Amino acid sequence: MAISVTILSTITALHLIAFVFAVGAEHRRSKATVVPDKYDERTYCLYSTDASTVYGLSAFGLLLLSQTVLNGVTRCLCFGRGLVSGTSVTAWTIFFFIFSWVSFLGAEACLLAGSARNAYHTKYRGIFGGDDLSCATLRKGVFAAGAALSLLSLVGSIFFYCLHSKADTGGWHKHREEGIGMASSDYAREQHQQSEYGKA
């Protein structure tokens, strides 16, 4: 399987856009302020924009799409011919396959958890003048971790795809040519033996 520039460009673009969305989600996290309810003595949490939730879910979807494209092309390593070469390329292919999946799952977990937490709003805070309770907000760094892991996922995906393509092509052609060569030599040997018997 030859390396496709289109596939590489698609994977890279999806990961980079997801990274931008994750960084945007980190900067647009919801902030809350405690304000008094004008109708009674209770206070409630007033939240700012929920843009982080939208950004986080967008990054989640883009990474999922990129991983789907990658594993669709490589047949998720298990169903292709990438393991037939039996060389060090195969070992590196397996390593980056695992690396890309671990970083991908970590990024998706951060983005999904951050989006869900950012969307959670505490309604009422308590009795006015009572205990100083805090409003529920997403802590800093969750979306940033998702952004960092999405870059690691990009690196792992690119190396996995390139090495898989090399192992797949080299292994397939190598074994095919070996098979053809062995068949040709066997055929030539058989023809030679028949000619010898004919002379006898």
N, C-alpha and C positions, 0 to 999 in steps of 0.2 A: 504494500500500500504506500503510494507516494504521499509526501507531505503536501497538503492543500493550503495555499495562501489564504483562500477564502475562509476555511475553517479556523485557521490561526487568527485571522483578523476578527472574525466573529467572536471567538472566545475572549480575545484581548479586549475588544470594545465593550462587551457585556460586563466583564469584570471591572474595567475602569469606570464605567458609568455607575455600576453598583458601589464602587469605592467613593465616588463623588457624592452619591446619595447618602451613604453612611456617614461621611464627614458632615454633610449638611444636617443630617439628623442629630448629630452630636451637638452642633452649634445652635440648633433650634429646639432643644429640649424644653418641655413645658415647665414653667415656673409658676409658683403659687403664692398668693398673698392672702392674708386673713382679713376679712372685712366683716363688719357687723350687718346682720340682717335688719333692715329697716322696719320689718313687721313684728319682730319680737326681740328678745334679749339673747338669741343664739348668734353665733358667728359661723361663717362658712368659708371655704377655700375657693378663691377666685383664680382660675387657671388662665395662663396665656394660650397662645396658639397650639394646636395639635399637629403642626406641620411635621414634627419628628416622626410621628406614627406613620404618616403617609410616605415620608422619605425612607423610613426603615423597611416598610413592607415592599416598597418599590425595589430597594436593593435586594431584599430577600427573593423576590420574583426573578430579578435579572440573574442572580447567581444560580438559582434553580434552573433557569433556562440554559445558561451556559454549561452547567454540569450535564444537563440532558443532551445537549448537542454533542459534547465531548464523548460521553459514554455511548451515545448512539453511533457515532462514527467508529469508535474503537471497539464497539460491541462489549463494553464493560470489561475488557481484557479477557474474560473467561470464555467467550464464545468466538474469538477471532483466532488468527494464526500467530499471534505475537510471541508465543512461548516455544515455538518450534526451533528457534535458533540455538538454544542451549548455551549461550555465551554470556559474557558480563553485561551485554546490552539488555538481556532479558532480566537480569537481577536489578539493574537500575530502573528498568521499566516497572517492575513490581514495586520497587521502593517509592517511586514518584506517583504510582497509582494510589498507594496507601496514603502518601503524604497529601496528595490533592484531595482525597476524600476526608481525611481528618481535619484539614484546614477548612474545607468547605462546610462540613458539619458544624465546626466551631463557629464559623462566621454566621451560618444560618441560625444557630442557637442564640447567639448574641443579638442578632437583628430582630428575631421573632420575640424573644423575651423583652428586649428593650422597647419594641413597639407596643407590646401588650401592657407593660408597666407604665409607659408614657401615656397610654390612653386611659389608665385608671385614675379616676378623680375621687378624692374624698369629698363627700357632700357637706355634711355639717361637722364642725370642729368641736363644738362643746358650748357650754353655757358661758355667756359673756362674763368675763372676770373670773372664770374658773381656772382649771388646770391649763397650763400652757402646752397644748397638744400641737404636734406638727402636721402639716399637710403631706399627703403621700405624693412623692415625686421620684422620678428616675434619678438614680445616682450618676454622677459623672463617670464617663469612661466606658460604658457598656457599648454604645455605638462606635466609639473609637476602637475598641477591641475588635468589633465586627469589621471595621474598615481595614485594620491591620491584617486580620485573618483572610480577608478577601484578596489582598495583595499576595499573601502567601499561597492562597489557592490558585491565583493566576500563574505564579511561578511554577507550582507543582503541575498544573494542567498543561502548560506549554511544554515542559520537559517530558511529561508523560506522553503527550501526543507525538512529539518528535521522536522519542526513543521507541515508542510502540511502532511507529511507521517504519523505523529503521529495522527493528527486530522482525517485524512482520514481513517486510519485503525481502530482507536478507535471508531469513529462515526459509521462506517459501521457495524462493528461487534456488537456494542452496540445495534443499532436499529434492526439489523437482529435477535439478540438473544432475544431482547424484543418482536419482532414480533412472533418468534417461541414460546417463553414462553407464550404469550397471547393466541396464537392459541391452544397450548397444554392444557392450563387451560380451555379454552372454550370447547374444545373437551371432556375433562374429566368431566366437569360439565354437558354437554349434555348427556354423557353416564350414569352418575349417575342418572339424572332425568328420563331417559328411564327405567333404572332398577327399580327405585322406582315405576313408573307407572305400570311396569310389575308385581311387587309384589301385587300392589293394585288390 
